[in-house]
Amino acid sequence: MQTATTVGALAGNLIIAGKLKDSSENLLFKALFAEIICLFPLSVVTYPYFQKAAYFMLLGIFTALGFFNTLINVPLITKLQKAVPNEVRARFFSAFETALMAATPLGMAVAGPLLDILEASTLVATLVALSLLASIYCYINFKETIMNIGAEVREMMG
């Protein structure tokens, strides 16, 4: 599964480097919604009906997740690199990465007990739906702000 994710990420990087270049920033929200939609099938893969196809479904899902994750991360990190001044960039990204790494055990601490209460498919579907709602909220309320991150720096340099 990790290989499938890596293959998807490599494909995403090749698309960005070869075709999209700077226009990849315009696909940020489209890629985010596509990635969330790719997560929905994870909630049904566990059903016995899909037992024979589950492995191949998971390969496809994880390849797509790697692809769309790259189309989100590369432009987002690029925007942040443009926006954060050089003198604090290392400290900013160090704190940023620490916060991201801290989220993993917190998520496990929440999801673990929930799996004792709910079926895995129900938990996945619920979390994906909540992620979709949060993303729609951010898109409606913060799209312009997010899309303009780093734009001020480009204007000053250009």
Protein Blocks (a to p, Z undefined) as FASTA:
>chain_A
ZZmmmmmmmmmmmmmmmmnmmmmmmmmmmmmmmmmmmmmmmmmmmpmklmmmmmmmmmmm
mmmmmmmmmmmmmmmmmmmmmmpcfklmmmmmmmmmmmmmmmmmmmmmmmmmmmmmmcfk
lmmmmmmmmmmmmmmmmmmmmmmmmmmgoklmmmmmZZ
